[in-house]
Each structure stands twice: as structure tokens, then as C-alpha cells.
Amino acid sequence: MNIHSHYLVYFFGKIVIIAWKADVRNTVKRWFMKKQKDKLHGKKREFLLRLAALFCGLVIAHLGVTLFILSDLGADPFNVLIQGLRNLISPALPQVSHGMVHMAVSFLIILVLLIADRTYVRAGTLVCMFCGGPIIDFFTWALTPFGIGQANLVVKAVALVAGCVILAFGMTVVIRSEAGTGPNDLVAVVISDKLKKRFGIVRIIVDFSFIAVGAVLGGVFGPGTLICAFLVGPVADFFMPLSGRIVDRILRI
């Protein structure tokens, strides 16, 4: 074999090695990009499933809220606070409605959390904030013909207790979805997390704080308000592990 043949073999070998390396690099690159795409797809799918779990919990929770409202035995603790704040500002701003004050306080809670710890404010927080009202309106329309508000005290009490239990269960599904929580519920969630205390106990304290401030400002509360304050937190504590398992099953769909 002459020197020219050696050079040809050498250069041919180089070309083969370069082509092989390029093919390996492209193969690795395609594999890596596929992994990244699959990972992003998996995250997107998980996010949508968590959001679906949150919405299911929100519907359940607001069925409970509607039963509570229709029992007509007192407003829930957070709305006692809203009533009190509206009474405070209504002399200066009579055109401000209960709903407007509710929205303003919710925005204020979100704003404070965005400054203090924005990890608690997620897409689901906004879903809770904007979908809660329409869901309550729907259930009010559906359940009003049953005449709960005009029923005797026993029926009202059953509706109230059932509403509190359903509310607590739905709320824990929303919390366990980890897609976000309603602004008023976030107050107890954040305090519970930061102080490492049981959610049920913290929820009772927060609810009574809402009632106390609201009552001082002129908010109206009844026996249902106190029952709600005592009942929702402990029942939520009971349902929290079950709701966690339900959300885990949804994520495995």
C-alpha cells in the first residue's frame, strides 16, 4: 500500500469518526429534548389534574356554604367580618356592596401574601376567588325550592351541620390539591404552616378572630356562626388525610 493509500484510509477513517460522533451527539440531543418534552408534558398534566381536583373541592365546599346560608341561622365567620367592615365604611361610601368589600379584602390578603410569601398564591387561588360566587348562586337556585329557610328549627339545624361538614371536606380537597386555596382560607393555612400547629385549632382561632372583629364593627352573627367556628376546623382536620389520598388517586389517572 503506497503513501497515498495510507492518506486515503486515514482521511476516510477521520470522516467516519466525525460522522459517528455527530450522530451520537444528535442522538443524545434528541433523547435529552424528548426527556425535557416528556417532563414538561408531565408537569402540565399534573397541574391540570391538580386544578381539576381543586375545582371539585371548590364545588363541594360551596355546596356546604349554600346549605349554611339557606339554614338562615347566622353568617359564616369571614362574612361577619365583611359585614362589619361594610358597616364601617358605608356612611362614607354607601354605594359599596357586601360583595365589593369581600373582593377588596380578598385582594388585600393576596397582596399581603405576595409580599410575605408568594408561594401560597397560585392559579387556584384566583379560581377560588372568581368561581366561588357563581357556584353559590347555582346551588342557591337549585336548593331554594326545597324551602330550607322556611322549615322548622330541626331541619335548619341539620342543614347547618351538614353544610359545615360538607364545607370542611371540600375545603380540605382544595388545600390538598396544592393548586391554590381561597384567600379567606389561606389565613389559617399560612398561620398553621408557619407556626407548625394543627390546622383545626388554628382555624377555630382565626374564625373567632373574624367574628370578634366583625361583631365590634357591627357585623351580625347567630348560633350558626358559632357552630361553624367550632365545627369546621376539627372536621377539616379529620378529613385532611382522606382528601390527600383522594387527590393522589386523581393524580394517578
CYANA upper distance limits for C-alpha pairs under 8 A (distance plus 0.5 A):
  1 MET  CA      5 SER  CA      6.50
  1 MET  CA      6 HIS  CA      7.53
  2 ASN  CA      6 HIS  CA      7.07
  3 ILE  CA      7 TYR  CA      6.89
  4 HIS  CA      8 LEU  CA      6.74
  5 SER  CA      9 VAL  CA      6.68
  6 HIS  CA     10 TYR  CA      6.55
  7 TYR  CA     11 PHE  CA      6.53
  8 LEU  CA     12 PHE  CA      6.44
  9 VAL  CA     13 GLY  CA      6.49
 10 TYR  CA     14 LYS  CA      6.74
 11 PHE  CA     15 ILE  CA      6.68
 12 PHE  CA     16 VAL  CA      6.73
 13 GLY  CA     17 ILE  CA      6.66
 14 LYS  CA     18 ILE  CA      6.56
 15 ILE  CA     19 ALA  CA      6.53
 16 VAL  CA     20 TRP  CA      6.49
 17 ILE  CA     21 LYS  CA      6.57
 18 ILE  CA     22 ALA  CA      6.59
 19 ALA  CA     23 ASP  CA      6.57
 20 TRP  CA     24 VAL  CA      6.63
 21 LYS  CA     25 ARG  CA      6.58
 22 ALA  CA     26 ASN  CA      6.59
 23 ASP  CA     27 THR  CA      6.50
 24 VAL  CA     28 VAL  CA      6.59
 25 ARG  CA     29 LYS  CA      6.47
 26 ASN  CA     30 ARG  CA      6.51
 27 THR  CA     31 TRP  CA      6.63
 28 VAL  CA     32 PHE  CA      6.53
 29 LYS  CA     33 MET  CA      6.56
 30 ARG  CA     34 LYS  CA      6.53
 31 TRP  CA     35 LYS  CA      6.66
 32 PHE  CA     36 GLN  CA      6.70
 33 MET  CA     37 LYS  CA      6.54
 34 LYS  CA     38 ASP  CA      6.49
 35 LYS  CA     39 LYS  CA      6.49
 36 GLN  CA     40 LEU  CA      6.60
 37 LYS  CA     41 HIS  CA      6.53
 38 ASP  CA     42 GLY  CA      6.48
 39 LYS  CA     43 LYS  CA      6.69
 40 LEU  CA     44 LYS  CA      6.61
 41 HIS  CA     45 ARG  CA      6.56
 42 GLY  CA     46 GLU  CA      6.58
 43 LYS  CA     47 PHE  CA      6.56
 44 LYS  CA     48 LEU  CA      6.76
 45 ARG  CA     49 LEU  CA      6.69
 46 GLU  CA     50 ARG  CA      6.56
 46 GLU  CA    251 LEU  CA      6.91
 47 PHE  CA     51 LEU  CA      6.62
 47 PHE  CA    179 ALA  CA      7.88
 48 LEU  CA     52 ALA  CA      6.61
 49 LEU  CA     53 ALA  CA      6.68
 49 LEU  CA    250 ILE  CA      7.28
 49 LEU  CA    251 LEU  CA      6.51
 50 ARG  CA     54 LEU  CA      6.64
 50 ARG  CA    177 SER  CA      5.67
 50 ARG  CA    178 GLU  CA      7.40
 50 ARG  CA    179 ALA  CA      6.28
 50 ARG  CA    247 VAL  CA      8.02
 50 ARG  CA    250 ILE  CA      8.42
 50 ARG  CA    251 LEU  CA      7.57
 51 LEU  CA     55 PHE  CA      6.69
 51 LEU  CA    124 GLY  CA      6.99
 51 LEU  CA    177 SER  CA      7.64
 51 LEU  CA    179 ALA  CA      6.29
 52 ALA  CA     56 CYS  CA      6.76
 53 ALA  CA     57 GLY  CA      6.73
 53 ALA  CA    173 VAL  CA      7.51
 53 ALA  CA    174 VAL  CA      7.48
 53 ALA  CA    177 SER  CA      6.36
 53 ALA  CA    247 VAL  CA      6.94
 53 ALA  CA    250 ILE  CA      7.60
 54 LEU  CA     58 LEU  CA      6.54
 54 LEU  CA    124 GLY  CA      7.44
 54 LEU  CA    173 VAL  CA      7.00
 54 LEU  CA    174 VAL  CA      4.99
 54 LEU  CA    175 ILE  CA      8.16
 54 LEU  CA    177 SER  CA      5.97
 54 LEU  CA    178 GLU  CA      8.46
 54 LEU  CA    179 ALA  CA      7.11
 54 LEU  CA    180 GLY  CA      8.18
 55 PHE  CA     59 VAL  CA      6.70
 55 PHE  CA    127 VAL  CA      8.34
 55 PHE  CA    128 CYS  CA      8.46
 55 PHE  CA    174 VAL  CA      7.87
 56 CYS  CA     60 ILE  CA      6.84
 56 CYS  CA    170 GLY  CA      8.23
 56 CYS  CA    173 VAL  CA      8.34
 56 CYS  CA    174 VAL  CA      8.38
 57 GLY  CA     61 ALA  CA      6.49
 57 GLY  CA    169 PHE  CA      8.22
 57 GLY  CA    170 GLY  CA      4.77
 57 GLY  CA    171 MET  CA      6.70
 57 GLY  CA    172 THR  CA      7.97
 57 GLY  CA    173 VAL  CA      5.40
 57 GLY  CA    174 VAL  CA      5.48
 58 LEU  CA     62 HIS  CA      6.60
 58 LEU  CA    128 CYS  CA      7.38
 58 LEU  CA    132 GLY  CA      7.73
 58 LEU  CA    170 GLY  CA      6.54
 58 LEU  CA    171 MET  CA      7.37
 58 LEU  CA    173 VAL  CA      8.47
 58 LEU  CA    174 VAL  CA      6.80
 59 VAL  CA     63 LEU  CA      6.72
 59 VAL  CA    132 GLY  CA      8.47
 59 VAL  CA    135 ILE  CA      7.12
 59 VAL  CA    170 GLY  CA      7.84
 60 ILE  CA     64 GLY  CA      7.10
 60 ILE  CA    166 ILE  CA      7.03
 60 ILE  CA    167 LEU  CA      7.23
 60 ILE  CA    169 PHE  CA      8.07
 60 ILE  CA    170 GLY  CA      5.31
 61 ALA  CA     65 VAL  CA      6.86
 61 ALA  CA    166 ILE  CA      6.50
 61 ALA  CA    167 LEU  CA      4.50
 61 ALA  CA    168 ALA  CA      7.28
 61 ALA  CA    169 PHE  CA      7.36
 61 ALA  CA    170 GLY  CA      4.58
 61 ALA  CA    171 MET  CA      6.12
 62 HIS  CA     66 THR  CA      6.48
 62 HIS  CA    132 GLY  CA      7.28
 62 HIS  CA    135 ILE  CA      7.06
 62 HIS  CA    136 ILE  CA      6.27
 62 HIS  CA    167 LEU  CA      7.02
 62 HIS  CA    170 GLY  CA      8.31
 63 LEU  CA     67 LEU  CA      6.88
 63 LEU  CA    135 ILE  CA      8.42
 63 LEU  CA    136 ILE  CA      7.40
 63 LEU  CA    139 PHE  CA      6.84
 63 LEU  CA    163 GLY  CA      7.69
 63 LEU  CA    166 ILE  CA      7.68
 63 LEU  CA    167 LEU  CA      7.63
 64 GLY  CA     68 PHE  CA      6.69
 64 GLY  CA    162 ALA  CA      7.55
 64 GLY  CA    163 GLY  CA      4.29
 64 GLY  CA    164 CYS  CA      6.47
 64 GLY  CA    165 VAL  CA      7.71
 64 GLY  CA    166 ILE  CA      5.31
 64 GLY  CA    167 LEU  CA      4.90
 65 VAL  CA     69 ILE  CA      6.70
 65 VAL  CA    136 ILE  CA      7.84
 65 VAL  CA    163 GLY  CA      6.50
 65 VAL  CA    164 CYS  CA      7.80
 65 VAL  CA    167 LEU  CA      6.59
 66 THR  CA     70 LEU  CA      6.56
 66 THR  CA    136 ILE  CA      6.32
 66 THR  CA    139 PHE  CA      6.91
 66 THR  CA    140 THR  CA      6.64
 66 THR  CA    163 GLY  CA      7.76
 67 LEU  CA     71 SER  CA      6.63
 67 LEU  CA    159 ALA  CA      6.22
 67 LEU  CA    160 LEU  CA      6.74
 67 LEU  CA    162 ALA  CA      7.97
 67 LEU  CA    163 GLY  CA      5.43
 68 PHE  CA     72 ASP  CA      7.68
 68 PHE  CA     73 LEU  CA      8.32
 68 PHE  CA     75 ALA  CA      8.45
 68 PHE  CA     76 ASP  CA      8.32
 68 PHE  CA    159 ALA  CA      7.14
 68 PHE  CA    160 LEU  CA      5.30
 68 PHE  CA    161 VAL  CA      8.29
 68 PHE  CA    163 GLY  CA      5.58
 68 PHE  CA    164 CYS  CA      7.32
 68 PHE  CA    224 GLY  CA      8.32
 69 ILE  CA     73 LEU  CA      8.18
 69 ILE  CA     74 GLY  CA      8.05
 69 ILE  CA     75 ALA  CA      7.31
 70 LEU  CA    140 THR  CA      8.20
 70 LEU  CA    144 THR  CA      8.05
 70 LEU  CA    148 ILE  CA      6.57
 70 LEU  CA    149 GLY  CA      5.84
 70 LEU  CA    159 ALA  CA      8.48
 71 SER  CA    148 ILE  CA      6.54
 71 SER  CA    149 GLY  CA      5.81
 71 SER  CA    156 LYS  CA      5.23
 71 SER  CA    157 ALA  CA      7.56
 71 SER  CA    159 ALA  CA      6.48
 71 SER  CA    160 LEU  CA      6.19
 72 ASP  CA    149 GLY  CA      6.45
 72 ASP  CA    156 LYS  CA      7.98
 73 LEU  CA    156 LYS  CA      8.10
 73 LEU  CA    160 LEU  CA      8.21
 73 LEU  CA    222 GLY  CA      6.22
 73 LEU  CA    223 PRO  CA      6.60
 73 LEU  CA    224 GLY  CA      5.30
 73 LEU  CA    225 THR  CA      7.90
 74 GLY  CA    220 VAL  CA      7.89
 74 GLY  CA    221 PHE  CA      5.55
 74 GLY  CA    222 GLY  CA      4.66
 74 GLY  CA    223 PRO  CA      6.79
 74 GLY  CA    224 GLY  CA      5.42
 74 GLY  CA    225 THR  CA      5.72
 75 ALA  CA     79 ASN  CA      6.54
 75 ALA  CA     80 VAL  CA      6.53
 75 ALA  CA    220 VAL  CA      7.80
 75 ALA  CA    221 PHE  CA      6.31
 75 ALA  CA    222 GLY  CA      7.53
 75 ALA  CA    224 GLY  CA      7.58
 75 ALA  CA    225 THR  CA      6.13
 76 ASP  CA     80 VAL  CA      6.88
 76 ASP  CA    221 PHE  CA      8.35
 76 ASP  CA    224 GLY  CA      8.00
 76 ASP  CA    225 THR  CA      5.63
 76 ASP  CA    228 CYS  CA      7.13
 76 ASP  CA    229 ALA  CA      8.28
 77 PRO  CA     81 LEU  CA      7.14
 77 PRO  CA    207 ASP  CA      5.90
 77 PRO  CA    208 PHE  CA      7.50
 77 PRO  CA    210 PHE  CA      6.09
 77 PRO  CA    211 ILE  CA      5.66
 77 PRO  CA    221 PHE  CA      8.42
 77 PRO  CA    225 THR  CA      6.47
 77 PRO  CA    226 LEU  CA      8.48
 77 PRO  CA    228 CYS  CA      8.06
 77 PRO  CA    229 ALA  CA      7.17
 78 PHE  CA     82 ILE  CA      6.94
 78 PHE  CA    184 ASN  CA      7.57
 78 PHE  CA    207 ASP  CA      7.38
 78 PHE  CA    210 PHE  CA      6.16
 78 PHE  CA    211 ILE  CA      7.69
 79 ASN  CA     83 GLN  CA      6.48
 79 ASN  CA    102 HIS  CA      8.32
 80 VAL  CA     84 GLY  CA      6.75
 80 VAL  CA    210 PHE  CA      7.40
 80 VAL  CA    211 ILE  CA      6.31
 80 VAL  CA    214 GLY  CA      5.62
 80 VAL  CA    215 ALA  CA      7.42
 80 VAL  CA    219 GLY  CA      5.48
 80 VAL  CA    220 VAL  CA      6.52
 80 VAL  CA    221 PHE  CA      6.81
 81 LEU  CA     85 LEU  CA      6.74
 81 LEU  CA    210 PHE  CA      5.77
 81 LEU  CA    211 ILE  CA      6.60
 81 LEU  CA    213 VAL  CA      6.74
 81 LEU  CA    214 GLY  CA      4.24
 81 LEU  CA    215 ALA  CA      7.77
 81 LEU  CA    217 LEU  CA      8.45
 81 LEU  CA    219 GLY  CA      6.84
 82 ILE  CA     86 ARG  CA      6.62
 82 ILE  CA     98 HIS  CA      7.38
 82 ILE  CA    101 VAL  CA      6.92
 82 ILE  CA    102 HIS  CA      6.50
 82 ILE  CA    105 VAL  CA      8.48
 82 ILE  CA    214 GLY  CA      7.36
 82 ILE  CA    219 GLY  CA      7.96
 83 GLN  CA     87 ASN  CA      6.71
 83 GLN  CA     98 HIS  CA      7.25
 83 GLN  CA    214 GLY  CA      7.17
 83 GLN  CA    218 GLY  CA      7.69
 83 GLN  CA    219 GLY  CA      5.23
 83 GLN  CA    220 VAL  CA      7.67
 84 GLY  CA     88 LEU  CA      6.77
 84 GLY  CA    213 VAL  CA      7.98
 84 GLY  CA    214 GLY  CA      4.91
 84 GLY  CA    215 ALA  CA      6.91
 84 GLY  CA    216 VAL  CA      7.82
 84 GLY  CA    217 LEU  CA      4.90
 84 GLY  CA    218 GLY  CA      5.29
 84 GLY  CA    219 GLY  CA      4.55
 84 GLY  CA    220 VAL  CA      8.29
 85 LEU  CA     89 ILE  CA      6.92
 85 LEU  CA    101 VAL  CA      7.92
 85 LEU  CA    214 GLY  CA      7.41
 85 LEU  CA    217 LEU  CA      6.95
 85 LEU  CA    219 GLY  CA      8.30
 86 ARG  CA     90 SER  CA      6.12
 86 ARG  CA     96 VAL  CA      8.00
 86 ARG  CA     97 SER  CA      7.95
 86 ARG  CA     98 HIS  CA      6.95
 86 ARG  CA    101 VAL  CA      6.94
 87 ASN  CA     91 PRO  CA      8.01
 87 ASN  CA    217 LEU  CA      7.27
 87 ASN  CA    218 GLY  CA      6.80
 87 ASN  CA    219 GLY  CA      7.89
 88 LEU  CA    217 LEU  CA      6.83
 88 LEU  CA    218 GLY  CA      8.32
 89 ILE  CA     93 LEU  CA      6.37
 89 ILE  CA     94 PRO  CA      8.07
 90 SER  CA     94 PRO  CA      4.88
 90 SER  CA     95 GLN  CA      7.90
 90 SER  CA     96 VAL  CA      7.22
 96 VAL  CA    100 MET  CA      6.69
 96 VAL  CA    101 VAL  CA      7.54
 97 SER  CA    101 VAL  CA      6.96
 98 HIS  CA    102 HIS  CA      6.69
 99 GLY  CA    103 MET  CA      6.64
100 MET  CA    104 ALA  CA      6.62
101 VAL  CA    105 VAL  CA      6.63
102 HIS  CA    106 SER  CA      6.68
103 MET  CA    107 PHE  CA      6.65
103 MET  CA    129 MET  CA      8.47
104 ALA  CA    108 LEU  CA      6.65
105 VAL  CA    109 ILE  CA      6.74
106 SER  CA    110 ILE  CA      6.82
106 SER  CA    129 MET  CA      8.10
106 SER  CA    183 PRO  CA      5.91
106 SER  CA    184 ASN  CA      7.22
107 PHE  CA    111 LEU  CA      6.54
107 PHE  CA    183 PRO  CA      8.31
108 LEU  CA    112 VAL  CA      6.69
109 ILE  CA    113 LEU  CA      6.75
109 ILE  CA    183 PRO  CA      6.65
109 ILE  CA    184 ASN  CA      8.10
109 ILE  CA    187 VAL  CA      8.32
110 ILE  CA    114 LEU  CA      6.57
110 ILE  CA    121 VAL  CA      7.27
110 ILE  CA    183 PRO  CA      6.89
111 LEU  CA    115 ILE  CA      6.97
112 VAL  CA    116 ALA  CA      6.55
113 LEU  CA    117 ASP  CA      5.67
113 LEU  CA    118 ARG  CA      6.01
113 LEU  CA    120 TYR  CA      7.54
113 LEU  CA    121 VAL  CA      7.49
114 LEU  CA    118 ARG  CA      4.66
114 LEU  CA    119 THR  CA      8.38
114 LEU  CA    121 VAL  CA      7.35
120 TYR  CA    180 GLY  CA      7.25
120 TYR  CA    181 THR  CA      8.36
120 TYR  CA    186 LEU  CA      8.19
120 TYR  CA    190 VAL  CA      8.23
121 VAL  CA    125 THR  CA      6.50
121 VAL  CA    180 GLY  CA      6.75
121 VAL  CA    181 THR  CA      8.23
122 ARG  CA    126 LEU  CA      7.77
122 ARG  CA    179 ALA  CA      6.64
122 ARG  CA    180 GLY  CA      5.30
122 ARG  CA    181 THR  CA      8.30
123 ALA  CA    127 VAL  CA      7.05
123 ALA  CA    179 ALA  CA      6.99
123 ALA  CA    180 GLY  CA      6.64
124 GLY  CA    128 CYS  CA      6.55
124 GLY  CA    179 ALA  CA      5.50
124 GLY  CA    180 GLY  CA      4.55
124 GLY  CA    181 THR  CA      6.65
124 GLY  CA    182 GLY  CA      8.21
125 THR  CA    129 MET  CA      6.70
125 THR  CA    179 ALA  CA      8.07
125 THR  CA    180 GLY  CA      5.04
125 THR  CA    181 THR  CA      5.33
125 THR  CA    182 GLY  CA      5.62
125 THR  CA    183 PRO  CA      7.14
126 LEU  CA    130 PHE  CA      6.62
126 LEU  CA    180 GLY  CA      8.45
126 LEU  CA    182 GLY  CA      8.07
127 VAL  CA    131 CYS  CA      6.16
127 VAL  CA    132 GLY  CA      8.39
128 CYS  CA    132 GLY  CA      6.10
128 CYS  CA    181 THR  CA      7.17
128 CYS  CA    182 GLY  CA      5.51
128 CYS  CA    183 PRO  CA      8.43
129 MET  CA    133 GLY  CA      8.49
129 MET  CA    182 GLY  CA      6.51
129 MET  CA    183 PRO  CA      7.58
130 PHE  CA    134 PRO  CA      8.42
131 CYS  CA    135 ILE  CA      6.75
132 GLY  CA    136 ILE  CA      6.78
133 GLY  CA    137 ASP  CA      6.71
134 PRO  CA    138 PHE  CA      6.68
135 ILE  CA    139 PHE  CA      6.85
136 ILE  CA    140 THR  CA      6.45
137 ASP  CA    141 TRP  CA      6.69
138 PHE  CA    142 ALA  CA      6.75
139 PHE  CA    143 LEU  CA      6.39
140 THR  CA    144 THR  CA      6.13
141 TRP  CA    145 PRO  CA      8.27
143 LEU  CA    147 GLY  CA      8.19
143 LEU  CA    148 ILE  CA      8.48
144 THR  CA    148 ILE  CA      7.50
144 THR  CA    149 GLY  CA      8.49
147 GLY  CA    151 ALA  CA      6.73
148 ILE  CA    155 VAL  CA      7.55
148 ILE  CA    156 LYS  CA      6.83
148 ILE  CA    159 ALA  CA      8.07
149 GLY  CA    156 LYS  CA      7.46
151 ALA  CA    155 VAL  CA      6.56
151 ALA  CA    156 LYS  CA      6.97
152 ASN  CA    156 LYS  CA      6.89
153 LEU  CA    157 ALA  CA      6.51
154 VAL  CA    158 VAL  CA      6.72
155 VAL  CA    159 ALA  CA      6.65
156 LYS  CA    160 LEU  CA      6.55
157 ALA  CA    161 VAL  CA      6.67
158 VAL  CA    162 ALA  CA      6.43
159 ALA  CA    163 GLY  CA      6.35
160 LEU  CA    164 CYS  CA      6.76
160 LEU  CA    224 GLY  CA      7.33
161 VAL  CA    165 VAL  CA      6.78
161 VAL  CA    227 ILE  CA      8.40
161 VAL  CA    228 CYS  CA      8.43
162 ALA  CA    166 ILE  CA      6.57
163 GLY  CA    167 LEU  CA      6.38
164 CYS  CA    168 ALA  CA      6.59
164 CYS  CA    228 CYS  CA      6.55
164 CYS  CA    231 LEU  CA      7.32
164 CYS  CA    232 VAL  CA      6.31
165 VAL  CA    169 PHE  CA      6.77
165 VAL  CA    231 LEU  CA      8.17
165 VAL  CA    232 VAL  CA      7.14
165 VAL  CA    235 VAL  CA      7.00
166 ILE  CA    170 GLY  CA      6.63
167 LEU  CA    171 MET  CA      6.48
167 LEU  CA    232 VAL  CA      7.87
168 ALA  CA    172 THR  CA      6.82
168 ALA  CA    232 VAL  CA      5.79
168 ALA  CA    233 GLY  CA      7.71
168 ALA  CA    235 VAL  CA      6.54
168 ALA  CA    236 ALA  CA      5.28
168 ALA  CA    239 PHE  CA      8.12
169 PHE  CA    173 VAL  CA      7.02
169 PHE  CA    235 VAL  CA      8.00
169 PHE  CA    236 ALA  CA      6.56
169 PHE  CA    239 PHE  CA      6.39
169 PHE  CA    240 MET  CA      8.32
169 PHE  CA    243 SER  CA      8.03
170 GLY  CA    174 VAL  CA      6.87
171 MET  CA    175 ILE  CA      6.74
171 MET  CA    236 ALA  CA      7.87
172 THR  CA    176 ARG  CA      6.45
172 THR  CA    236 ALA  CA      6.56
172 THR  CA    239 PHE  CA      7.15
172 THR  CA    240 MET  CA      6.00
172 THR  CA    243 SER  CA      6.56
173 VAL  CA    177 SER  CA      6.54
173 VAL  CA    240 MET  CA      8.11
173 VAL  CA    243 SER  CA      5.56
173 VAL  CA    244 GLY  CA      7.64
173 VAL  CA    246 ILE  CA      8.32
173 VAL  CA    247 VAL  CA      7.58
174 VAL  CA    178 GLU  CA      7.73
174 VAL  CA    179 ALA  CA      8.14
174 VAL  CA    180 GLY  CA      7.77
174 VAL  CA    181 THR  CA      6.71
175 ILE  CA    179 ALA  CA      8.23
175 ILE  CA    180 GLY  CA      7.43
175 ILE  CA    181 THR  CA      6.38
176 ARG  CA    240 MET  CA      8.00
176 ARG  CA    243 SER  CA      6.94
176 ARG  CA    244 GLY  CA      5.93
176 ARG  CA    247 VAL  CA      7.18
177 SER  CA    244 GLY  CA      8.27
177 SER  CA    247 VAL  CA      6.56
181 THR  CA    185 ASP  CA      7.01
181 THR  CA    186 LEU  CA      6.48
182 GLY  CA    186 LEU  CA      6.60
183 PRO  CA    187 VAL  CA      7.49
184 ASN  CA    188 ALA  CA      8.42
185 ASP  CA    189 VAL  CA      6.96
186 LEU  CA    190 VAL  CA      6.33
187 VAL  CA    191 ILE  CA      6.83
187 VAL  CA    206 VAL  CA      8.08
188 ALA  CA    192 SER  CA      6.42
188 ALA  CA    199 PHE  CA      7.47
188 ALA  CA    202 VAL  CA      6.42
188 ALA  CA    203 ARG  CA      5.79
188 ALA  CA    206 VAL  CA      6.75
189 VAL  CA    193 ASP  CA      6.66
189 VAL  CA    199 PHE  CA      7.23
189 VAL  CA    203 ARG  CA      8.49
190 VAL  CA    194 LYS  CA      6.54
191 ILE  CA    195 LEU  CA      6.43
191 ILE  CA    202 VAL  CA      7.67
192 SER  CA    196 LYS  CA      6.10
192 SER  CA    197 LYS  CA      5.50
192 SER  CA    198 ARG  CA      6.70
192 SER  CA    199 PHE  CA      5.89
192 SER  CA    202 VAL  CA      6.52
193 ASP  CA    197 LYS  CA      7.39
197 LYS  CA    201 ILE  CA      8.03
197 LYS  CA    202 VAL  CA      7.46
198 ARG  CA    202 VAL  CA      6.97
198 ARG  CA    237 ASP  CA      8.22
199 PHE  CA    203 ARG  CA      6.40
199 PHE  CA    233 GLY  CA      7.35
199 PHE  CA    236 ALA  CA      8.41
199 PHE  CA    237 ASP  CA      6.97
200 GLY  CA    204 ILE  CA      6.91
200 GLY  CA    232 VAL  CA      8.17
200 GLY  CA    233 GLY  CA      4.38
200 GLY  CA    234 PRO  CA      5.15
200 GLY  CA    235 VAL  CA      8.02
200 GLY  CA    236 ALA  CA      6.94
200 GLY  CA    237 ASP  CA      5.77
201 ILE  CA    205 ILE  CA      6.98
201 ILE  CA    233 GLY  CA      6.99
201 ILE  CA    234 PRO  CA      7.64
202 VAL  CA    206 VAL  CA      6.61
202 VAL  CA    233 GLY  CA      8.16
203 ARG  CA    207 ASP  CA      6.50
203 ARG  CA    229 ALA  CA      8.39
203 ARG  CA    232 VAL  CA      8.29
203 ARG  CA    233 GLY  CA      5.62
204 ILE  CA    208 PHE  CA      6.70
204 ILE  CA    229 ALA  CA      6.10
204 ILE  CA    230 PHE  CA      6.44
204 ILE  CA    232 VAL  CA      8.25
204 ILE  CA    233 GLY  CA      6.22
205 ILE  CA    209 SER  CA      6.64
206 VAL  CA    210 PHE  CA      6.79
207 ASP  CA    211 ILE  CA      6.80
207 ASP  CA    229 ALA  CA      5.99
208 PHE  CA    212 ALA  CA      6.49
208 PHE  CA    229 ALA  CA      6.95
209 SER  CA    213 VAL  CA      6.67
210 PHE  CA    214 GLY  CA      6.41
211 ILE  CA    215 ALA  CA      6.34
211 ILE  CA    221 PHE  CA      8.07
212 ALA  CA    216 VAL  CA      6.72
213 VAL  CA    217 LEU  CA      6.85
214 GLY  CA    218 GLY  CA      6.76
214 GLY  CA    219 GLY  CA      5.33
214 GLY  CA    220 VAL  CA      8.28
215 ALA  CA    219 GLY  CA      5.11
215 ALA  CA    220 VAL  CA      6.90
215 ALA  CA    221 PHE  CA      7.85
221 PHE  CA    225 THR  CA      6.26
221 PHE  CA    226 LEU  CA      8.48
222 GLY  CA    226 LEU  CA      7.46
223 PRO  CA    227 ILE  CA      6.77
224 GLY  CA    228 CYS  CA      6.47
225 THR  CA    229 ALA  CA      6.72
226 LEU  CA    230 PHE  CA      6.76
227 ILE  CA    231 LEU  CA      6.34
228 CYS  CA    232 VAL  CA      6.19
229 ALA  CA    233 GLY  CA      7.79
230 PHE  CA    234 PRO  CA      7.98
231 LEU  CA    235 VAL  CA      6.66
232 VAL  CA    236 ALA  CA      6.43
233 GLY  CA    237 ASP  CA      6.80
234 PRO  CA    238 PHE  CA      6.88
235 VAL  CA    239 PHE  CA      6.80
236 ALA  CA    240 MET  CA      6.44
239 PHE  CA    243 SER  CA      6.52
240 MET  CA    244 GLY  CA      6.70
241 PRO  CA    245 ARG  CA      6.97
242 LEU  CA    246 ILE  CA      6.81
243 SER  CA    247 VAL  CA      6.70
244 GLY  CA    248 ASP  CA      6.72
245 ARG  CA    249 ARG  CA      6.78
246 ILE  CA    250 ILE  CA      6.87
247 VAL  CA    251 LEU  CA      6.77
248 ASP  CA    252 ARG  CA      6.97
249 ARG  CA    253 ILE  CA      7.27
